[in-house]
Amino acid sequence: MRRFAALFTFLLVLPLAAQAASIVAWDIPTITAHSTHVVEAVVEAVAYEPVEGGIQTRNTLRVERYLVGSGPDRIDVLQAGGRLDEHEIVVSGDLRLQAGQRTLLFLREGPGPELFSTLLGWSAFTIDGAGPDAPVSRQVDGLATFTVNDAGLLVPIEPGSVPTPTTLGALRTAVIAGASR
């Protein structure tokens, strides 16, 4: 019966997955626990590069503050996809960073020195302003968000139903609390 319920749930969410990246929408303490680095940074450049079998995007950031982890003042965050000439590869629900943007990012180390978003676009907050009262927002376009219910099944949820800080100060506090878990 449990196997049937899991299959039924999978078939229900399959149409959503075809149109969007599907994720379990972690709260701030959980995504912090799965990240090797959490940074406040300014996006300096977004560049697209050919790689074997496709295209990657290299986001170069100037780090203002490490909330979790440590490292250099400038980092590169890589992601699959991008645009080169007439070729474009889009990963639905992934980061959409722009030069000049202030952001708070949840990152994880790759096999080398590279850094990647911990959970696609769910890993990024845009910071609109300065100081602890600056509003923060998350871009969730292209993401189908789920939670896991008591029976272990995925249940669709609205991104706004996950408690999320709305100011930079509250977000910093939640990250620090998640790092100490």
HELIX and SHEET records of a PDB file:
HELIX    1   1 ARG A    2  GLN A   19  1                                  18    
HELIX    2   2 ILE A   28  ALA A   33  1                                   6    
HELIX    3   3 LEU A  120  SER A  123  5                                   4    
HELIX    4   4 PRO A  159  SER A  161  5                                   3    
HELIX    5   5 LEU A  168  ALA A  179  1                                  12    
SHEET    1   A 3 ALA A  21  VAL A  24  0                                        
SHEET    2   A 3 LEU A 143  VAL A 148  1                                        
SHEET    3   A 3 LEU A 154  ILE A 157 -1                                        
SHEET    1   B 5 ARG A  74  ALA A  80  0                                        
SHEET    2   B 5 GLY A  54  VAL A  68 -1                                        
SHEET    3   B 5 HIS A  37  VAL A  51 -1                                        
SHEET    4   B 5 ARG A 102  GLU A 109 -1                                        
SHEET    5   B 5 LEU A 115  SER A 117 -1                                        
SHEET    1   C 6 ARG A  74  ALA A  80  0                                        
SHEET    2   C 6 GLY A  54  VAL A  68 -1                                        
SHEET    3   C 6 HIS A  37  VAL A  51 -1                                        
SHEET    4   C 6 ARG A 102  GLU A 109 -1                                        
SHEET    5   C 6 ALA A 124  ILE A 127 -1                                        
SHEET    6   C 6 VAL A 136  ARG A 138 -1                                        
SHEET    1   D 2 GLY A  82  LEU A  84  0                                        
SHEET    2   D 2 HIS A  87  ILE A  89 -1                                        
END                                                                             
